[in-house]
Structure formats: C-alpha cells, structure tokens
Amino acid sequence: MTSERALWRRVRDAIGPLGHVVRVENGVGVGTPDVEYCLSGATGWLELKIARVSKRPETAVSIPHFTREQRIWMRERCNAGGRAGVLLQLGSVYVLFRGDNDSLGYLGKSLSYAGVLTAADAGGADLSWLVAELRG
C-alpha cells in the first residue's frame, strides 16, 4: 500500500509547477486538511487519504482516519465560500470528493469500490485531471 507521503509527492508534482502547494502539519487546528493550494487565484484545501482495495469488488472500502472533525472543518470552509475536498487513492486510481456537495458524505458509508468511483466528483488513473478540477 502506498504511503500518504508518496501521495503528497504526487500531488505536489502535479500542482506545484502550475501554482503553489503546501503540506500542512497542524496539531493545533483539529480537522485541518493536509494540503493548501493556490492555482490561478483559486485557493483550497485537500485531505489526502489512501484506502486499501479488496480483491473482491463487493467488499466495502474503508477510509482510514477520516474524522468527524475533518468533515466539520470541510463543511464549514465550503459553507463560508471556500474550497475543500478529499483526494482518495484507491489502488492505482485517484478520486476527488468535494466538500461543497453531498459526495463527501459518502466517505462515511460502506461503499464498494464501484460505489466509491460512482460517488466521487472526479477521478482518473493519474493526476493529470486534478489541476482543472481544483481550479473549478
């Protein structure tokens, strides 16, 4: 299983040349996401998550360590007009759940691999699509 650190490097490499991206290690602000970005004036936050994919497609995907505080932080940021979301790596696929709509609520549910892909707002086998999605 890939580490969150490796996922961070992929995000940094995808966004960094086109804008500004910072990894945030914050023990004070409970629920604060892992990454803050700015692309062509569009700023926002991403929580990075990696989920294990079962060999059985009907097995529920478990999103490790996505806390109530993280959900609240994202909802409050989006309600104030900001951008926030969860970038989830599922094996070799990346999916984005935006915090400004109902898709984020699916992360707490028991969804199969196909269910997660259906519920996500965007995704792909690499991160080439991510910049366009974050500029929104």
Buried (B, 14 or more C-beta within 10 A) or exposed (E): EEEBEEBBEBBBEBBEEEBEBEBEEEEEEEBBBBBBBBBEEEBBBBBBBBBEBBEEEEEEBEBEEBEEEBBEBBBEBBEEEBBBBBBBBBBEBBBBBBBBEEBBEBBEEEBBBEBBBEBBBBBEEEBEBBBEBBBE
